[in-house]
């Protein structure tokens, strides 16, 4: 399995901005981390940013990333379970 390097992003936001970010992610059905991860590449070229279609693409990417993360997590848990079972046999 390929390890993904992750880094923390820390920011101080107003209470309203904080709630807005989290509400947006919740309404899209993804975590805020997934939104920010998917948004990163889109911000690399602001001239190509549009609100409608680009935002849909970012949310779609966030959902794909979350799905992949869940699958990798389940696979890792299953692997550890198998390894523990083999150790006790």
C-alpha positions, 0 to 999 in steps of 0.5 A, spaced: 500 500 500 502 506 498 503 511 504 500 518 503 503 524 506 499 528 509 500 535 512 496 539 517 493 546 515 491 550 521 487 557 521 484 561 525 477 563 523 471 567 525 466 563 528 461 564 522 466 562 517 468 556 521 461 554 521 460 556 514 466 551 512 463 545 516 456 546 514 458 546 506 462 540 507 456 537 511 451 539 505 456 536 500 457 529 504 464 530 505 469 532 510 472 539 510 479 535 509 476 532 503 474 539 500 480 543 502 484 537 499 480 537 492 480 545 492 488 545 492 489 543 485 483 548 483 487 554 486 493 553 483 490 557 477 485 562 479 484 564 472 480 557 470 476 558 477 469 558 475 463 558 480 458 553 478 462 547 474 468 548 477 465 547 484 461 541 482 468 538 480 471 539 486 466 536 490 466 530 486 473 530 487 472 530 494 467 525 494 472 520 490 478 522 495 473 520 501 471 514 498 478 512 496 480 513 503 475 509 506 477 503 502 484 504 504 482 504 511 477 498 511 483 494 507 488 496 512 483 494 518 482 487 514 489 486 513 491 487 521 485 482 522 488 477 518 495 478 521 492 477 528 488 471 526 495 468 523 499 470 529 494 466 534 493 460 530 
